[in-house]
Amino acid sequence: MFFEGFEGKGYATEAATAALHWAWAQGWSTLVSYIHPDNTRSRALAERLGAVHDPNAQLPEGETAQETLVYRHSPDADGSPEAYA
């Protein structure tokens, strides 16, 4: 989350990219982002980072598909994070 006036400056992209690079370096094979359907900026960021909507993913306890979308992140085919740089 960002305070008003700090959106659109690339901070979220930079932070998410760093988190993905760290996760792939740790050997994680997938990550998910839980996003409210109305949050178009977060959805766009997830998609820019290569995530795809995963309607079959488990939702957090108590959440419904109307409240939460799941976007799945995976390293590119050779296992490196280069697709996200």
C-alpha positions in Angstrom: 0.0 0.0 0.0 1.2 3.5 -0.7 0.2 6.9 0.7 -1.6 9.3 -1.6 0.9 11.0 -3.9 3.3 8.1 -4.1 1.3 6.0 -6.6 2.5 5.7 -10.2 6.2 6.3 -9.4 7.4 2.7 -9.9 7.8 1.9 -6.2 5.4 -1.1 -6.2 7.0 -2.5 -9.4 10.5 -2.1 -7.9 9.5 -3.8 -4.6 7.6 -6.6 -6.3 10.4 -7.3 -8.7 12.9 -7.5 -5.8 10.6 -9.9 -3.9 10.3 -12.1 -7.0 14.0 -12.2 -7.5 14.6 -13.1 -3.9 11.9 -15.8 -4.0 13.4 -17.4 -7.2 16.9 -17.3 -5.7 15.5 -19.2 -2.7 14.2 -21.9 -5.0 10.5 -21.1 -4.8 8.7 -22.3 -7.9 5.6 -20.2 -7.6 4.0 -17.3 -5.7 0.6 -15.8 -5.7 -0.9 -12.3 -5.4 -4.3 -12.0 -3.8 -6.0 -9.0 -5.3 -9.5 -7.4 -4.9 -11.2 -7.5 -8.4 -11.7 -3.7 -8.3 -8.0 -3.0 -7.7 -7.1 -2.4 -11.4 -3.6 -1.0 -10.6 -2.6 -4.1 -8.6 -4.0 -6.4 -11.3 -2.1 -4.5 -14.0 1.1 -4.7 -11.9 0.7 -8.5 -11.5 0.2 -8.9 -15.2 3.3 -6.7 -16.0 5.3 -8.9 -13.8 4.2 -12.0 -15.8 1.5 -13.3 -13.4 -1.6 -14.9 -14.8 -5.0 -15.1 -13.2 -5.4 -18.6 -11.6 -9.2 -19.2 -11.0 -8.4 -22.7 -9.7 -6.1 -21.5 -6.9 -7.1 -21.8 -3.3 -8.5 -18.6 -1.8 -7.6 -17.3 1.7 -10.0 -18.7 4.3 -13.3 -16.9 4.3 -12.7 -15.2 0.9 -14.8 -15.7 -2.2 -14.0 -15.3 -5.9 -16.1 -12.1 -5.9 -13.8 -10.7 -3.2 -10.4 -12.0 -4.2 -8.6 -12.8 -7.5 -5.5 -15.0 -7.4 -2.6 -14.2 -9.8 0.1 -16.8 -10.1 3.8 -15.8 -10.5 6.3 -18.3 -11.9 9.9 -17.9 -13.0 10.4 -18.0 -16.8 10.9 -21.3 -18.5 14.6 -21.7 -17.7 14.0 -21.0 -14.0 15.6 -17.5 -14.0 13.8 -14.3 -13.0 14.9 -12.5 -16.2 11.4 -12.2 -17.6 10.6 -10.0 -14.6 13.6 -7.6 -14.7 
